[in-house]
Amino acid sequence: MNMMHDQLDAVVVENVLIEPFAEKGEEKQHCFVAAERVDATAKDAFNRLVTFIDDKTK
């Protein structure tokens, strides 16, 4: 995701890198957002993703 974020920045495409576990000093496995039903941090990340997409597609 970091590489994709950097490439999107390089071509001036609006994007947001969301790293909620890093923000909290935690480490989780790849695709942690799939656990959004049982993990509060994953749920927050998923909701942030949905909000970003919703805001950009209205």
HELIX and SHEET records of a PDB file:
HELIX    1   1 ASN A    2  ALA A   10  1                                   9    
HELIX    2   2 PRO A   20  GLU A   23  1                                   4    
HELIX    3   3 PHE A   32  ALA A   35  5                                   4    
HELIX    4   4 ALA A   40  LYS A   56  1                                  17    
END                                                                             
